[in-house]
Amino acid sequence: MILNLNLEIPDFSSLEEFVEWYTSNGMPLLPPSNREVFLSDDATATCLFRHKQYQVELYLIHPNPIIPIHEHPGVENLEIPQASWSDKIDYNQIQRSGMSHGVGFKERASHNGFALYSAQKWDDNLELSTIGARWKGHTAGPMHETLIKRFNPDCLCYPGYADVTTTSKQINIY
């Protein structure tokens, strides 16, 4: 990866277009000024590149993670294992907003964990943070729930589950 502050970055019309540009330009580094490392129960992540509503995060999936089936509302996501950047990218694997995923991570991670890149396109009305905070479904644990609540303080979130599309005030249990 290269850091090139003079790199001309076009406006993208799709996640596919962004990924093609990003990989063909040497996967440049352009982290946001407010970059940080996000730690959860199952992974550690940081943003390597951000431009407008597009970003690439590096995810280090911890050994033996429990990554339940979940969605990332308002975010299109293409997970690419680190070794696959030189291979032809399968755009059929894009997770569109509202699509769930999570099955198979435990098998891929085995005892050693693994790294992947997450190329993302966020809806225009969303402020970018980490895709781990845009969550609907069962959670990975208490650290994950704290991360979700940090970026979505009014969302529905209780031990074991979070939904950033619903506020806790919208649920009436009586």
C-alpha positions as CSV (number, residue, x, y, z in Angstrom):
1,M,0.0,0.0,0.0
2,I,1.1,3.5,-0.7
3,L,0.4,6.9,0.9
4,N,-0.1,9.3,-2.0
5,L,-1.5,12.7,-1.0
6,N,-1.5,13.8,-4.7
7,L,-3.6,10.9,-5.9
8,E,-6.6,12.0,-7.8
9,I,-9.7,10.4,-6.4
10,P,-12.8,10.4,-8.6
11,D,-16.4,10.4,-7.4
12,F,-17.6,6.8,-7.4
13,S,-21.0,5.6,-8.4
14,S,-20.9,2.1,-6.9
15,L,-18.9,-0.1,-4.6
16,E,-17.7,-2.1,-7.5
17,E,-16.3,1.0,-9.2
18,F,-14.6,2.1,-5.9
19,V,-13.0,-1.4,-5.4
20,E,-11.7,-1.4,-9.0
21,W,-10.2,2.0,-8.6
22,Y,-8.7,1.3,-5.1
23,T,-7.0,-2.0,-6.1
24,S,-5.8,-0.7,-9.5
25,N,-4.2,2.3,-7.7
26,G,-2.1,0.2,-5.4
27,M,-4.5,0.2,-2.4
28,P,-3.4,3.7,-1.2
29,L,-3.5,4.7,2.4
30,L,-5.7,7.6,3.2
31,P,-7.1,7.1,6.7
32,P,-9.5,9.7,8.2
33,S,-8.1,12.4,10.5
34,N,-10.1,10.9,13.4
35,R,-8.7,7.4,12.8
36,E,-8.6,4.9,15.6
37,V,-8.3,1.2,16.3
38,F,-11.6,-0.5,17.2
39,L,-11.6,-3.5,19.5
40,S,-14.5,-5.9,19.8
41,D,-15.0,-9.3,21.2
42,D,-14.2,-11.0,17.9
43,A,-12.0,-8.6,15.9
44,T,-9.8,-5.5,15.8
45,A,-10.2,-3.0,13.0
46,T,-9.0,0.2,11.6
47,C,-9.7,2.4,8.6
48,L,-7.0,2.4,5.9
49,F,-8.7,4.6,3.3
50,R,-11.7,6.9,3.4
51,H,-13.2,9.2,0.7
52,K,-16.7,10.6,1.1
53,Q,-19.0,7.6,1.7
54,Y,-16.5,4.9,0.7
55,Q,-13.9,3.3,2.9
56,V,-11.7,0.3,3.4
57,E,-11.1,-1.2,6.8
58,L,-8.5,-3.8,7.8
59,Y,-10.1,-6.4,10.0
60,L,-8.1,-8.8,12.1
61,I,-10.5,-11.6,13.1
62,H,-9.5,-13.0,16.4
63,P,-8.9,-16.8,16.8
64,N,-12.0,-18.8,17.3
65,P,-14.4,-15.9,16.9
66,I,-18.2,-16.2,17.3
67,I,-19.5,-14.0,14.5
68,P,-23.3,-14.5,14.4
69,I,-25.5,-13.9,11.5
70,H,-26.1,-10.2,11.2
71,E,-26.6,-7.2,8.8
72,H,-25.0,-3.9,8.3
73,P,-27.9,-1.6,7.6
74,G,-27.2,1.2,5.2
75,V,-23.8,-0.2,4.2
76,E,-22.7,-2.2,1.2
77,N,-19.8,-4.4,2.1
78,L,-17.3,-6.6,0.2
79,E,-15.1,-8.7,2.4
80,I,-11.9,-9.7,0.8
81,P,-9.5,-12.1,2.5
82,Q,-6.0,-10.6,2.6
83,A,-4.5,-13.1,0.2
84,S,-7.2,-12.5,-2.4
85,W,-6.4,-8.9,-3.4
86,S,-4.3,-10.2,-6.3
87,D,-7.0,-12.6,-7.4
88,K,-10.1,-11.7,-9.5
89,I,-12.6,-10.1,-7.1
90,D,-16.0,-11.8,-7.0
91,Y,-18.5,-8.9,-6.9
92,N,-21.3,-11.4,-6.4
93,Q,-20.1,-11.6,-2.8
94,I,-21.1,-8.0,-2.1
95,Q,-23.4,-7.8,0.9
96,R,-26.0,-5.2,0.1
97,S,-27.8,-3.3,2.8
98,G,-30.3,-5.6,4.4
99,M,-28.5,-8.8,3.5
100,S,-27.3,-10.9,6.4
101,H,-24.1,-12.8,6.7
102,G,-21.8,-14.4,9.3
103,V,-22.0,-18.1,8.6
104,G,-18.7,-19.7,7.9
105,F,-16.4,-17.2,9.8
106,K,-15.7,-19.7,12.6
107,E,-14.5,-22.3,10.0
108,R,-12.3,-19.8,8.2
109,A,-10.7,-18.5,11.4
110,S,-10.0,-21.8,13.0
111,H,-7.5,-21.5,15.8
112,N,-5.3,-18.8,14.3
113,G,-7.7,-16.0,13.2
114,F,-7.3,-14.2,9.9
115,A,-7.1,-10.8,8.2
116,L,-9.5,-9.4,5.7
117,Y,-10.2,-6.1,4.0
118,S,-13.7,-4.7,4.1
119,A,-14.5,-2.4,1.2
120,Q,-17.6,-0.3,2.0
121,K,-20.1,2.1,0.6
122,W,-22.2,3.9,3.3
123,D,-25.6,5.5,2.6
124,D,-25.3,9.2,2.1
125,N,-27.2,10.0,5.3
126,L,-24.8,8.0,7.5
127,E,-21.6,9.2,9.3
128,L,-18.9,6.7,8.7
129,S,-17.2,5.0,11.6
130,T,-16.6,1.3,11.6
131,I,-18.8,-1.3,10.0
132,G,-18.9,-3.2,13.3
133,A,-21.0,-0.4,14.8
134,R,-23.6,-0.6,11.9
135,W,-25.3,-3.7,13.2
136,K,-28.5,-5.6,13.2
137,G,-28.5,-9.0,14.7
138,H,-27.0,-11.1,17.5
139,T,-23.8,-9.4,18.9
140,A,-20.3,-10.8,19.5
141,G,-20.3,-9.8,23.2
142,P,-20.2,-6.9,25.6
143,M,-17.3,-5.1,24.0
144,H,-19.2,-5.2,20.7
145,E,-22.4,-3.9,22.3
146,T,-20.4,-1.0,23.8
147,L,-19.0,-0.1,20.4
148,I,-22.5,-0.2,18.8
149,K,-23.9,2.0,21.6
150,R,-21.0,4.5,21.3
151,F,-22.0,5.3,17.7
152,N,-25.8,4.7,18.1
153,P,-26.6,5.7,21.6
154,D,-30.4,5.4,21.2
155,C,-30.5,2.2,19.3
156,L,-32.1,-1.0,20.5
157,C,-29.3,-2.9,22.2
158,Y,-29.3,-5.4,25.0
159,P,-27.0,-8.3,25.9
160,G,-26.8,-10.5,22.9
161,Y,-28.6,-8.3,20.3
162,A,-28.5,-4.9,18.7
163,D,-30.5,-3.2,15.9
164,V,-29.3,0.3,14.9
165,T,-32.4,0.8,12.8
166,T,-34.6,0.8,15.8
167,T,-34.5,2.9,18.9
168,S,-35.1,1.5,22.4
169,K,-37.9,4.0,22.7
170,Q,-39.8,2.4,19.7
171,I,-40.1,-0.9,21.6
172,N,-43.0,-1.2,24.0
173,I,-42.8,-4.4,26.0
174,Y,-46.0,-3.7,27.9
